[in-house]
Amino acid sequence: MNFERDLLKKIAPYKAGEQPQDKNYIKLNTNENPYPPTSNITKLLNGFDIDSLKLYPDPNNMKLKKAIAEEKNVSIDNIFVGNGSDEVLAFIFGTFFESNSTPILFNDITYSFYKVYANLWQLNVKLSMLNDDFTVNMNDFVNANDVSGIFICNPNAPTGIALTKCEVEEIVKTNSDKVVVVDEAYADFSTESVEELINTYENLIVVKTLSKSYSLAGIRCGYALAHKGLINSLNKIKNCFNSYTIDRLCEMVSIEAVKDTKYHKECVERVIKTRERISKKLTEMGFNVLKSSSNFIFCSSDKMYAKDLYEKLKDNGVLVRYFAMDRIDNYLRVTIGTDDEMDKMLDILNKILD
Ligand SMILES: *Cc1c(COP(=O)(O)O)cnc(C)c1O
């Protein structure tokens, strides 16, 4: 007997990247940060008041919001926090768009969770096809017709390509009657955040995460920055699900990470430096490497099919991400690891291709 409701029977859930428990891979498949989170967390946890766990956390997470507000120079009323930015996105999909009605718009090649959320909330979707070079087709997004909302992942995943701040602003400005969501999971690795535009545009939501640039994928913390009207709506839907999405540990750990701006910047700069070095090396090895503004590289080789490369790399202890999807099934997405990990990966690649 399948007791699921019909909607769920039809849904193909998101497939997270492998988190193998069997052996130690050089793990370059889920865009985690290779560097540890700030050591201030060690101090925090050593002095953590375990007794406090008997109490529910603050449902409004004011301490965390205060830390984010200070770091981002916005008001507390402009912040919504969630259990990972995936949860924040899920709430956004459920808050602002009507089921079985005018479609929402996003790219055909982008973060694949968008489609899952759209299906879950029964939203119609209009896809904009990326150009052949995987750049965004701006014509579809500027003054977008017959859509009720827009999602842009910037820099895009899994391509790593970024729109400029001006381009995103044009999209936000010319769609002032619709909510425009900019998923900036990787923006810390680029130069093009539109965070500050939330003070200008009432229809803009910028979604951020601590999972990538702050090395905290394991703590599950993400947030949205937006005009307070949009934030109020998100609080409404959150309180229809779960008032305590952020637990005490998550809140305290996240605060330490957000506050240590110096360490954050150092890690980001190291990742960018390695990304540029490895992009160049892969290009020299004959790979087609897209210009990345994120913490991963999207590339293909005409010497071997991406799927075979993925499997051979895995046999040799290197895990990268392969998507068996139209248009990108000859590409690999390789997360930027430490310099040492990346050099090992290149050695193994060279051996495979020889
Ligand atoms: C990783 C990622 C997220 C989710 O991040 P969490 O905060 O870990 O849930 C959201 N959007 C994109 C594009 C991502 O790559």
The ligand as an SDF file (V2000), in Angstrom:
LIG
                    3D

 15 15  0  0  0  0  0  0  0  0999 V2000
   24.1550   24.9660   -1.3190 C   0  0  0  0  0  0  0  0  0  0  0  0
   23.0800   25.7790   -1.9230 C   0  0  0  0  0  0  0  0  0  0  0  0
   21.9610   26.1650   -1.1990 C   0  0  0  0  0  0  0  0  0  0  0  0
   21.6000   25.5560    0.1190 C   0  0  0  0  0  0  0  0  0  0  0  0
   22.3610   25.8600    1.1320 O   0  0  0  0  0  0  0  0  0  0  0  0
   21.9880   25.4030    2.6090 P   0  0  0  0  0  0  0  0  0  0  0  0
   22.0580   26.6940    3.3320 O   0  0  0  0  0  0  0  0  0  0  0  0
   23.0600   24.4460    2.9700 O   0  0  0  0  0  0  0  0  0  0  0  0
   20.6320   24.8030    2.6390 O   0  0  0  0  0  0  0  0  0  0  0  0
   21.0540   27.0170   -1.7800 C   0  0  0  0  0  0  0  0  0  0  0  0
   21.2120   27.4410   -3.0260 N   0  0  0  0  0  0  0  0  0  0  0  0
   22.2570   27.0590   -3.7670 C   0  0  0  0  0  0  0  0  0  0  0  0
   22.3760   27.5420   -5.1570 C   0  0  0  0  0  0  0  0  0  0  0  0
   23.2130   26.2140   -3.2430 C   0  0  0  0  0  0  0  0  0  0  0  0
   24.2210   25.7880   -3.9870 O   0  0  0  0  0  0  0  0  0  0  0  0
  1  2  1  0
  2  3  1  0
  2 14  2  0
  3  4  1  0
  3 10  2  0
  4  5  1  0
  5  6  1  0
  6  7  2  0
  6  8  1  0
  6  9  1  0
 10 11  1  0
 11 12  2  0
 12 13  1  0
 12 14  1  0
 14 15  1  0
M  END
$$$$
